[in-house]
Structures are given as structure tokens and as C-alpha cells.
Amino acid sequence: QAQSMMCKQAVAEERRLTLPEMLEFGENANRHTVLLHAMFLQKELPVRLAKRIHDLRSLPKPMWSTRAVSSLISLYEESFVRIVDHEPPRNSVAETAFSETLA
């Protein structure tokens, strides 16, 4: 199940963020925008993690089978599963729980 989700996410488009967009969020943060950004992160992070996992697995086997790279792949996979399995952050309580999951 997780493998097929990762494959789908790996080919999805990433949402590009500009520095001005990130600065605007930081300057205008309130409960509503924090919730919106948590929802964005729950959709966007799996895409980015899946792409990194795919990139690492696309390396020649002697490289991706090293302990360091395979450990990194495992960490990315664990993070991917924790994020996609988490309850959607639709309110402040769920947003706080989601933020703690990311920490």
C-alpha cells in the first residue's frame, strides 16, 4: 500500500514556493493561515519525500545500498507513512497534533 502511494506521489507535481510567499506567511501568521499551511504540508511533504526516495533508489546499487543511504531512505519512508496516515489537520487540535508529528 505505502509503496504504491509513494510511486504515485513521486510523479506528482511539486508546488513551488517562493521566498516572498514564505516571508508573507511568517509575517501574517494567524490560526487560520497556520491551519491552511498545515493542510498544505500534509499534501506537499509526501510528494517531496517520495521524489527524494525515488531519486535515491535511482542511484547505482552500490551507492543506494550503503548503510548511510539506505538509512536515509528508511527515514524518508517512515516520515512519508507517518504524514499520509495522520488525521488531516482540519482544526486547531489536529493541526497541533500534526505539527508534533513533524517535530
N, CA, C and O atoms as a GROMACS GRO file, in nm:
protein
  412
    1GLN      N    1   0.083  -0.120   0.000
    1GLN     CA    2   0.000   0.000   0.000
    1GLN      C    3   0.087   0.125   0.000
    1GLN      O    4   0.070   0.212  -0.086
    2ALA      N    5   0.178   0.136   0.094
    2ALA     CA    6   0.263   0.255   0.104
    2ALA      C    7   0.351   0.269  -0.020
    2ALA      O    8   0.375   0.380  -0.068
    3GLN      N    9   0.400   0.156  -0.072
    3GLN     CA   10   0.485   0.160  -0.191
    3GLN      C   11   0.411   0.218  -0.311
    3GLN      O   12   0.466   0.301  -0.384
    4SER      N   13   0.286   0.176  -0.332
    4SER     CA   14   0.211   0.227  -0.446
    4SER      C   15   0.179   0.375  -0.428
    4SER      O   16   0.179   0.451  -0.525
    5MET      N   17   0.152   0.416  -0.304
    5MET     CA   18   0.129   0.558  -0.277
    5MET      C   19   0.254   0.640  -0.306
    5MET      O   20   0.247   0.748  -0.363
    6MET      N   21   0.370   0.586  -0.267
    6MET     CA   22   0.496   0.657  -0.292
    6MET      C   23   0.521   0.671  -0.441
    6MET      O   24   0.566   0.776  -0.487
    7CYS      N   25   0.492   0.566  -0.516
    7CYS     CA   26   0.512   0.572  -0.662
    7CYS      C   27   0.422   0.680  -0.724
    7CYS      O   28   0.467   0.756  -0.810
    8LYS      N   29   0.297   0.687  -0.680
    8LYS     CA   30   0.205   0.790  -0.732
    8LYS      C   31   0.252   0.930  -0.694
    8LYS      O   32   0.251   1.021  -0.776
    9GLN      N   33   0.295   0.945  -0.568
    9GLN     CA   34   0.339   1.077  -0.522
    9GLN      C   35   0.469   1.120  -0.590
    9GLN      O   36   0.491   1.239  -0.611
   10ALA      N   37   0.554   1.023  -0.624
   10ALA     CA   38   0.684   1.056  -0.684
   10ALA      C   39   0.669   1.121  -0.821
   10ALA      O   40   0.758   1.194  -0.865
   11VAL      N   41   0.558   1.096  -0.890
   11VAL     CA   42   0.537   1.157  -1.022
   11VAL      C   43   0.445   1.278  -1.017
   11VAL      O   44   0.422   1.342  -1.119
   12ALA      N   45   0.394   1.312  -0.899
   12ALA     CA   46   0.307   1.429  -0.883
   12ALA      C   47   0.390   1.557  -0.892
   12ALA      O   48   0.511   1.557  -0.864
   13GLU      N   49   0.324   1.664  -0.930
   13GLU     CA   50   0.391   1.794  -0.938
   13GLU      C   51   0.413   1.851  -0.798
   13GLU      O   52   0.324   1.847  -0.713
   14GLU      N   53   0.531   1.905  -0.776
   14GLU     CA   54   0.559   1.978  -0.652
   14GLU      C   55   0.505   2.119  -0.665
   14GLU      O   56   0.509   2.178  -0.773
   15ARG      N   57   0.455   2.172  -0.557
   15ARG     CA   58   0.410   2.312  -0.555
   15ARG      C   59   0.530   2.397  -0.520
   15ARG      O   60   0.587   2.383  -0.411
   16ARG      N   61   0.570   2.482  -0.608
   16ARG     CA   62   0.685   2.569  -0.584
   16ARG      C   63   0.646   2.681  -0.488
   16ARG      O   64   0.539   2.741  -0.500
   17LEU      N   65   0.734   2.707  -0.394
   17LEU     CA   66   0.715   2.818  -0.301
   17LEU      C   67   0.825   2.919  -0.324
   17LEU      O   68   0.942   2.884  -0.336
   18THR      N   69   0.787   3.044  -0.329
   18THR     CA   70   0.887   3.149  -0.344
   18THR      C   71   0.923   3.203  -0.207
   18THR      O   72   0.849   3.187  -0.110
   19LEU      N   73   1.037   3.266  -0.200
   19LEU     CA   74   1.079   3.327  -0.074
   19LEU      C   75   0.979   3.433  -0.028
   19LEU      O   76   0.946   3.437   0.090
   20PRO      N   77   0.928   3.520  -0.119
   20PRO     CA   78   0.826   3.616  -0.073
   20PRO      C   79   0.702   3.549  -0.016
   20PRO      O   80   0.642   3.601   0.079
   21GLU      N   81   0.661   3.433  -0.072
   21GLU     CA   82   0.545   3.362  -0.016
   21GLU      C   83   0.574   3.312   0.125
   21GLU      O   84   0.489   3.323   0.213
   22MET      N   85   0.694   3.260   0.146
   22MET     CA   86   0.729   3.212   0.280
   22MET      C   87   0.738   3.327   0.379
   22MET      O   88   0.693   3.314   0.493
   23LEU      N   89   0.794   3.439   0.336
   23LEU     CA   90   0.803   3.556   0.423
   23LEU      C   91   0.665   3.610   0.457
   23LEU      O   92   0.638   3.648   0.571
   24GLU      N   93   0.577   3.613   0.358
   24GLU     CA   94   0.441   3.661   0.381
   24GLU      C   95   0.370   3.575   0.485
   24GLU      O   96   0.299   3.627   0.572
   25PHE      N   97   0.387   3.444   0.476
   25PHE     CA   98   0.325   3.356   0.575
   25PHE      C   99   0.375   3.388   0.715
   25PHE      O  100   0.297   3.399   0.809
   26GLY      N  101   0.506   3.402   0.728
   26GLY     CA  102   0.563   3.430   0.859
   26GLY      C  103   0.517   3.562   0.917
   26GLY      O  104   0.497   3.573   1.038
   27GLU      N  105   0.500   3.659   0.833
   27GLU     CA  106   0.458   3.792   0.880
   27GLU      C  107   0.309   3.798   0.911
   27GLU      O  108   0.268   3.872   1.000
   28ASN      N  109   0.229   3.722   0.841
   28ASN     CA  110   0.083   3.728   0.856
   28ASN      C  111   0.023   3.603   0.919
   28ASN      O  112  -0.094   3.572   0.896
   29ALA      N  113   0.102   3.532   0.997
   29ALA     CA  114   0.054   3.407   1.056
   29ALA      C  115  -0.057   3.433   1.158
   29ALA      O  116  -0.044   3.518   1.246
   30ASN      N  117  -0.164   3.358   1.145
   30ASN     CA  118  -0.272   3.356   1.244
   30ASN      C  119  -0.326   3.213   1.246
   30ASN      O  120  -0.277   3.128   1.172
   31ARG      N  121  -0.423   3.186   1.329
   31ARG     CA  122  -0.474   3.048   1.340
   31ARG      C  123  -0.519   2.991   1.207
   31ARG      O  124  -0.491   2.876   1.175
   32HIS      N  125  -0.588   3.073   1.129
   32HIS     CA  126  -0.641   3.025   1.001
   32HIS      C  127  -0.527   2.992   0.902
   32HIS      O  128  -0.529   2.887   0.838
   33THR      N  129  -0.429   3.082   0.890
   33THR     CA  130  -0.320   3.056   0.796
   33THR      C  131  -0.233   2.940   0.842
   33THR      O  132  -0.183   2.864   0.759
   34VAL      N  133  -0.214   2.925   0.973
   34VAL     CA  134  -0.137   2.811   1.024
   34VAL      C  135  -0.208   2.681   0.988
   34VAL      O  136  -0.144   2.584   0.948
   35LEU      N  137  -0.339   2.678   1.001
   35LEU     CA  138  -0.416   2.560   0.964
   35LEU      C  139  -0.406   2.533   0.814
   35LEU      O  140  -0.387   2.419   0.772
   36LEU      N  141  -0.419   2.637   0.733
   36LEU     CA  142  -0.406   2.621   0.587
   36LEU      C  143  -0.269   2.567   0.548
   36LEU      O  144  -0.257   2.482   0.460
   37HIS      N  145  -0.167   2.616   0.614
   37HIS     CA  146  -0.033   2.570   0.581
   37HIS      C  147  -0.008   2.429   0.630
   37HIS      O  148   0.067   2.354   0.567
   38ALA      N  149  -0.068   2.390   0.740
   38ALA     CA  150  -0.057   2.250   0.785
   38ALA      C  151  -0.124   2.158   0.683
   38ALA      O  152  -0.071   2.051   0.653
   39MET      N  153  -0.238   2.200   0.631
   39MET     CA  154  -0.307   2.120   0.529
   39MET      C  155  -0.220   2.112   0.403
   39MET      O  156  -0.211   2.006   0.340
   40PHE      N  157  -0.158   2.222   0.366
   40PHE     CA  158  -0.069   2.224   0.251
   40PHE      C  159   0.048   2.126   0.272
   40PHE      O  160   0.083   2.049   0.184
   41LEU      N  161   0.108   2.132   0.391
   41LEU     CA  162   0.222   2.046   0.420
   41LEU      C  163   0.185   1.898   0.417
   41LEU      O  164   0.264   1.815   0.372
   42GLN      N  165   0.065   1.865   0.464
   42GLN     CA  166   0.026   1.725   0.463
   42GLN      C  167   0.010   1.673   0.320
   42GLN      O  168   0.028   1.554   0.294
   43LYS      N  169  -0.024   1.761   0.228
   43LYS     CA  170  -0.034   1.721   0.087
   43LYS      C  171   0.102   1.727   0.017
   43LYS      O  172   0.133   1.642  -0.066
   44GLU      N  173   0.182   1.827   0.050
   44GLU     CA  174   0.306   1.852  -0.023
   44GLU      C  175   0.424   1.769   0.024
   44GLU      O  176   0.502   1.722  -0.058
   45LEU      N  177   0.438   1.749   0.153
   45LEU     CA  178   0.554   1.675   0.203
   45LEU      C  179   0.563   1.533   0.149
   45LEU      O  180   0.673   1.489   0.114
   46PRO      N  181   0.452   1.458   0.139
   46PRO     CA  182   0.464   1.323   0.081
   46PRO      C  183   0.515   1.325  -0.063
   46PRO      O  184   0.590   1.236  -0.104
   47VAL      N  185   0.476   1.426  -0.139
   47VAL     CA  186   0.525   1.437  -0.278
   47VAL      C  187   0.676   1.456  -0.277
   47VAL      O  188   0.748   1.388  -0.350
   48ARG      N  189   0.722   1.546  -0.195
   48ARG     CA  190   0.865   1.575  -0.191
   48ARG      C  191   0.946   1.458  -0.135
   48ARG      O  192   1.054   1.426  -0.186
   49LEU      N  193   0.894   1.394  -0.032
   49LEU     CA  194   0.963   1.276   0.023
   49LEU      C  195   0.968   1.163  -0.079
   49LEU      O  196   1.072   1.099  -0.096
   50ALA      N  197   0.857   1.138  -0.147
   50ALA     CA  198   0.853   1.030  -0.247
   50ALA      C  199   0.952   1.057  -0.360
   50ALA      O  200   1.017   0.965  -0.408
   51LYS      N  201   0.964   1.182  -0.401
   51LYS     CA  202   1.060   1.216  -0.506
   51LYS      C  203   1.203   1.192  -0.458
   51LYS      O  204   1.286   1.142  -0.535
   52ARG      N  205   1.234   1.227  -0.334
   52ARG     CA  206   1.369   1.204  -0.280
   52ARG      C  207   1.396   1.054  -0.270
   52ARG      O  208   1.506   1.009  -0.303
   53ILE      N  209   1.298   0.977  -0.225
   53ILE     CA  210   1.314   0.832  -0.215
   53ILE      C  211   1.341   0.775  -0.354
   53ILE      O  212   1.432   0.693  -0.373
   54HIS      N  213   1.262   0.817  -0.451
   54HIS     CA  214   1.280   0.770  -0.588
   54HIS      C  215   1.419   0.807  -0.640
   54HIS      O  216   1.487   0.725  -0.701
   55ASP      N  217   1.461   0.932  -0.616
   55ASP     CA  218   1.594   0.976  -0.660
   55ASP      C  219   1.704   0.891  -0.598
   55ASP      O  220   1.797   0.849  -0.666
   56LEU      N  221   1.693   0.865  -0.469
   56LEU     CA  222   1.795   0.785  -0.402
   56LEU      C  223   1.798   0.642  -0.454
   56LEU      O  224   1.904   0.584  -0.473
   57ARG      N  225   1.682   0.586  -0.478
   57ARG     CA  226   1.675   0.449  -0.530
   57ARG      C  227   1.719   0.441  -0.676
   57ARG      O  228   1.750   0.333  -0.727
   58SER      N  229   1.722   0.555  -0.744
   58SER     CA  230   1.766   0.558  -0.884
   58SER      C  231   1.919   0.562  -0.895
   58SER      O  232   1.973   0.548  -1.005
   59LEU      N  233   1.987   0.583  -0.784
   59LEU     CA  234   2.132   0.580  -0.785
   59LEU      C  235   2.179   0.438  -0.818
   59LEU      O  236   2.103   0.342  -0.799
   60PRO      N  237   2.301   0.423  -0.865
   60PRO     CA  238   2.353   0.287  -0.885
   60PRO      C  239   2.350   0.210  -0.753
   60PRO      O  240   2.374   0.266  -0.647
   61LYS      N  241   2.319   0.080  -0.763
   61LYS     CA  242   2.300  -0.001  -0.642
   61LYS      C  243   2.415   0.009  -0.542
   61LYS      O  244   2.390   0.014  -0.422
   62PRO      N  245   2.540   0.013  -0.587
   62PRO     CA  246   2.647   0.026  -0.486
   62PRO      C  247   2.634   0.153  -0.401
   62PRO      O  248   2.683   0.157  -0.288
   63MET      N  249   2.570   0.256  -0.456
   63MET     CA  250   2.554   0.379  -0.378
   63MET      C  251   2.433   0.373  -0.287
   63MET      O  252   2.445   0.405  -0.169
   64TRP      N  253   2.314   0.331  -0.340
   64TRP     CA  254   2.196   0.335  -0.255
   64TRP      C  255   2.191   0.220  -0.155
   64TRP      O  256   2.111   0.222  -0.062
   65SER      N  257   2.277   0.121  -0.175
   65SER     CA  258   2.277   0.010  -0.080
   65SER      C  259   2.375   0.031   0.036
   65SER      O  260   2.388  -0.056   0.122
   66THR      N  261   2.444   0.145   0.038
   66THR     CA  262   2.531   0.173   0.152
   66THR      C  263   2.445   0.195   0.276
   66THR      O  264   2.327   0.230   0.266
   67ARG      N  265   2.504   0.175   0.390
   67ARG     CA  266   2.429   0.189   0.515
   67ARG      C  267   2.373   0.330   0.530
   67ARG      O  268   2.259   0.348   0.573
   68ALA      N  269   2.453   0.430   0.497
   68ALA     CA  270   2.409   0.569   0.514
   68ALA      C  271   2.288   0.600   0.425
   68ALA      O  272   2.190   0.657   0.473
   69VAL      N  273   2.296   0.564   0.299
   69VAL     CA  274   2.187   0.596   0.207
   69VAL      C  275   2.064   0.512   0.236
   69VAL      O  276   1.952   0.563   0.232
   70SER      N  277   2.083   0.384   0.266
   70SER     CA  278   1.966   0.302   0.297
   70SER      C  279   1.899   0.347   0.427
   70SER      O  280   1.777   0.336   0.440
   71SER      N  281   1.977   0.397   0.523
   71SER     CA  282   1.919   0.453   0.646
   71SER      C  283   1.839   0.579   0.615
   71SER      O  284   1.732   0.600   0.672
   72LEU      N  285   1.890   0.662   0.526
   72LEU     CA  286   1.819   0.783   0.486
   72LEU      C  287   1.689   0.749   0.415
   72LEU      O  288   1.586   0.811   0.441
   73ILE      N  289   1.693   0.650   0.327
   73ILE     CA  290   1.571   0.606   0.258
   73ILE      C  291   1.469   0.557   0.361
   73ILE      O  292   1.351   0.591   0.351
   74SER      N  293   1.513   0.481   0.458
   74SER     CA  294   1.422   0.431   0.562
   74SER      C  295   1.359   0.545   0.641
   74SER      O  296   1.239   0.542   0.670
   75LEU      N  297   1.438   0.646   0.675
   75LEU     CA  298   1.384   0.762   0.748
   75LEU      C  299   1.281   0.835   0.664
   75LEU      O  300   1.176   0.875   0.715
   76TYR      N  301   1.310   0.854   0.535
   76TYR     CA  302   1.214   0.919   0.446
   76TYR      C  303   1.086   0.837   0.435
   76TYR      O  304   0.977   0.893   0.436
   77GLU      N  305   1.099   0.705   0.425
   77GLU     CA  306   0.980   0.619   0.415
   77GLU      C  307   0.896   0.625   0.541
   77GLU      O  308   0.774   0.633   0.534
   78GLU      N  309   0.962   0.622   0.656
   78GLU     CA  310   0.889   0.632   0.784
   78GLU      C  311   0.815   0.765   0.793
   78GLU      O  312   0.700   0.770   0.835
   79SER      N  313   0.882   0.872   0.755
   79SER     CA  314   0.820   1.004   0.758
   79SER      C  315   0.702   1.010   0.662
   79SER      O  316   0.596   1.063   0.697
   80PHE      N  317   0.719   0.956   0.544
   80PHE     CA  318   0.611   0.953   0.445
   80PHE      C  319   0.488   0.885   0.503
   80PHE      O  320   0.378   0.940   0.496
   81VAL      N  321   0.505   0.767   0.561
   81VAL     CA  322   0.392   0.691   0.616
   81VAL      C  323   0.327   0.766   0.732
   81VAL      O  324   0.205   0.773   0.740
   82ARG      N  325   0.408   0.823   0.822
   82ARG     CA  326   0.351   0.898   0.935
   82ARG      C  327   0.268   1.016   0.887
   82ARG      O  328   0.163   1.045   0.945
   83ILE      N  329   0.313   1.084   0.784
   83ILE     CA  330   0.240   1.201   0.734
   83ILE      C  331   0.111   1.161   0.665
   83ILE      O  332   0.006   1.217   0.693
   84VAL      N  333   0.118   1.063   0.573
   84VAL     CA  334  -0.004   1.026   0.499
   84VAL      C  335  -0.105   0.954   0.588
   84VAL      O  336  -0.225   0.959   0.560
   85ASP      N  337  -0.058   0.887   0.693
   85ASP     CA  338  -0.150   0.818   0.784
   85ASP      C  339  -0.210   0.910   0.890
   85ASP      O  340  -0.304   0.871   0.960
   86HIS      N  341  -0.157   1.030   0.902
   86HIS     CA  342  -0.204   1.121   1.006
   86HIS      C  343  -0.341   1.179   0.970
   86HIS      O  344  -0.372   1.202   0.853
   87GLU      N  345  -0.420   1.201   1.072
   87GLU     CA  346  -0.550   1.267   1.055
   87GLU      C  347  -0.530   1.402   0.988
   87GLU      O  348  -0.440   1.476   1.026
   88PRO      N  349  -0.612   1.436   0.889
   88PRO     CA  350  -0.598   1.567   0.824
   88PRO      C  351  -0.614   1.680   0.926
   88PRO      O  352  -0.704   1.675   1.010
   89PRO      N  353  -0.529   1.782   0.919
   89PRO     CA  354  -0.537   1.894   1.014
   89PRO      C  355  -0.651   1.989   0.976
   89PRO      O  356  -0.630   2.090   0.910
   90ARG      N  357  -0.771   1.955   1.020
   90ARG     CA  358  -0.890   2.035   0.986
   90ARG      C  359  -0.932   2.132   1.097
   90ARG      O  360  -1.021   2.214   1.078
   91ASN      N  361  -0.865   2.122   1.212
   91ASN     CA  362  -0.895   2.214   1.323
   91ASN      C  363  -0.767   2.235   1.402
   91ASN      O  364  -0.664   2.174   1.373
   92SER      N  365  -0.772   2.321   1.502
   92SER     CA  366  -0.652   2.355   1.578
   92SER      C  367  -0.592   2.236   1.650
   92SER      O  368  -0.470   2.222   1.657
   93VAL      N  369  -0.676   2.149   1.705
   93VAL     CA  370  -0.626   2.032   1.777
   93VAL      C  371  -0.552   1.939   1.682
   93VAL      O  372  -0.442   1.892   1.713
   94ALA      N  373  -0.612   1.911   1.567
   94ALA     CA  374  -0.548   1.823   1.469
   94ALA      C  375  -0.423   1.888   1.410
   94ALA      O  376  -0.326   1.818   1.380
   95GLU      N  377  -0.424   2.019   1.395
   95GLU     CA  378  -0.306   2.090   1.344
   95GLU      C  379  -0.192   2.079   1.443
   95GLU      O  380  -0.077   2.057   1.404
   96THR      N  381  -0.223   2.093   1.571
   96THR     CA  382  -0.119   2.080   1.674
   96THR      C  383  -0.061   1.940   1.675
   96THR      O  384   0.060   1.922   1.684
   97ALA      N  385  -0.148   1.839   1.666
   97ALA     CA  386  -0.101   1.700   1.662
   97ALA      C  387  -0.015   1.675   1.538
   97ALA      O  388   0.087   1.607   1.546
   98PHE      N  389  -0.056   1.730   1.424
   98PHE     CA  390   0.019   1.714   1.302
   98PHE      C  391   0.157   1.782   1.315
   98PHE      O  392   0.258   1.726   1.275
   99SER      N  393   0.158   1.902   1.371
   99SER     CA  394   0.286   1.973   1.392
   99SER      C  395   0.378   1.893   1.482
   99SER      O  396   0.499   1.889   1.459
  100GLU      N  397   0.324   1.830   1.585
  100GLU     CA  398   0.405   1.747   1.674
  100GLU      C  399   0.459   1.626   1.600
  100GLU      O  400   0.570   1.580   1.628
  101THR      N  401   0.382   1.573   1.505
  101THR     CA  402   0.428   1.461   1.425
  101THR      C  403   0.548   1.502   1.340
  101THR      O  404   0.640   1.423   1.319
  102LEU      N  405   0.548   1.624   1.292
  102LEU     CA  406   0.658   1.673   1.211
  102LEU      C  407   0.782   1.706   1.291
  102LEU      O  408   0.893   1.706   1.238
  103ALA      N  409   0.763   1.735   1.419
  103ALA     CA  410   0.877   1.776   1.502
  103ALA      C  411   0.974   1.664   1.529
  103ALA      O  412   1.075   1.684   1.598
   0.00000   0.00000   0.00000
